[in-house]
Amino acid sequence: MKHFWQRIKREIVDLFSSSQKTEQRDTEKEVMTQQLIAAFGGEKNILSLGACITRLRIEVKDLDLADQQRLKALGAAGVIIAGNNVQAIFGPRSETLMQQMQNLLTQTEQGENPAPQERPLKQTEQRNSKKSKQLSPKQRQQRSQWIAALGSADNIIRLEPCALTRLRVQLKDAALIDEKRLKEEGVQAIVPVGDDLFHLLIGLD
């Protein structure tokens, strides 16, 4: 039983740790994309986007608004001006950067710019499917029940071990936690340590 609970705990923590790392990478990517758009003079200054193997090719309205030094600070090896086209040499990343800029500009036009931290956990859970296969069907069900009792994956801001026998969990809405269900699933005690912060006592048994 000890090993069962320790494994369940580790799987849940791994799931959310991976989610947090993914969100951090997504946030860094979005910040880079926003800075690129600003370096080309802002969204209203960009007429079209293109890329080749090593260059971002951006057609702009006003060349004076394009900041060559800022592009270099963002990683461009060089900047070439050809007519109203600004070509920034980002190497093999150019195609990816162009696509990221296109996606962000499209979201802005549609009035949709979801915060990276609000992305659902399902994508991360799918990426962790190989890890999940290490659990038995009963253990996978146990993990799902824990998450549901905490108000769903979307309600969990942070989940991490804080001792050998307990987990620390921070929730968006503490009212959604189902203490009775958690205890039915083996949690020995739920200790509030703040308005939205709880310790789940798992024990070693």
TALINQUI-V444218 format. One record per residue. RES is the residue in one letter. D_CENTER is the distance of its C-alpha to the mean C-alpha in whole Angstrom. Layout:
BEGIN
<<RES | D_CENTER> <RES | D_CENTER>>
END
This chain:
BEGIN
<<M | 33> <K | 32> <H | 30> <F | 29> <W | 27> <Q | 26> <R | 24> <I | 23> <K | 21> <R | 20> <E | 18> <I | 17> <V | 16> <D | 14> <L | 12> <F | 10> <S | 10> <S | 9> <S | 6> <Q | 6> <K | 6> <T | 4> <E | 2> <Q | 5> <R | 6> <D | 5> <T | 7> <E | 9> <K | 10> <E | 10> <V | 13> <M | 15> <T | 15> <Q | 16> <Q | 19> <L | 20> <I | 21> <A | 23> <A | 24> <F | 26> <G | 27> <G | 25> <E | 24> <K | 28> <N | 29> <I | 27> <L | 30> <S | 28> <L | 26> <G | 27> <A | 26> <C | 28> <I | 28> <T | 27> <R | 27> <L | 25> <R | 28> <I | 28> <E | 31> <V | 31> <K | 34> <D | 34> <L | 34> <D | 35> <L | 32> <A | 30> <D | 29> <Q | 30> <Q | 30> <R | 26> <L | 25> <K | 27> <A | 25> <L | 22> <G | 23> <A | 26> <A | 29> <G | 31> <V | 31> <I | 34> <I | 35> <A | 37> <G | 39> <N | 36> <N | 33> <V | 31> <Q | 30> <A | 28> <I | 28> <F | 24> <G | 25> <P | 24> <R | 20> <S | 22> <E | 22> <T | 18> <L | 18> <M | 20> <Q | 18> <Q | 15> <M | 18> <Q | 19> <N | 16> <L | 16> <L | 19> <T | 20> <Q | 17> <T | 19> <E | 22> <Q | 21> <G | 20> <E | 17> <N | 14> <P | 11> <A | 9> <P | 5> <Q | 6> <E | 8> <R | 7> <P | 9> <L | 9> <K | 11> <Q | 10> <T | 9> <E | 12> <Q | 14> <R | 13> <N | 14> <S | 17> <K | 19> <K | 19> <S | 20> <K | 23> <Q | 24> <L | 25> <S | 28> <P | 27> <K | 28> <Q | 26> <R | 23> <Q | 25> <Q | 25> <R | 21> <S | 20> <Q | 23> <W | 22> <I | 18> <A | 21> <A | 23> <L | 20> <G | 20> <S | 17> <A | 13> <D | 12> <N | 15> <I | 13> <I | 12> <R | 13> <L | 15> <E | 17> <P | 20> <C | 23> <A | 26> <L | 27> <T | 28> <R | 25> <L | 22> <R | 20> <V | 18> <Q | 17> <L | 17> <K | 16> <D | 20> <A | 22> <A | 25> <L | 23> <I | 23> <D | 26> <E | 28> <K | 31> <R | 29> <L | 27> <K | 30> <E | 31> <E | 29> <G | 30> <V | 28> <Q | 31> <A | 30> <I | 28> <V | 28> <P | 27> <V | 26> <G | 25> <D | 24> <D | 21> <L | 21> <F | 23> <H | 24> <L | 25> <L | 28> <I | 28> <G | 31> <L | 32> <D | 34>>
END
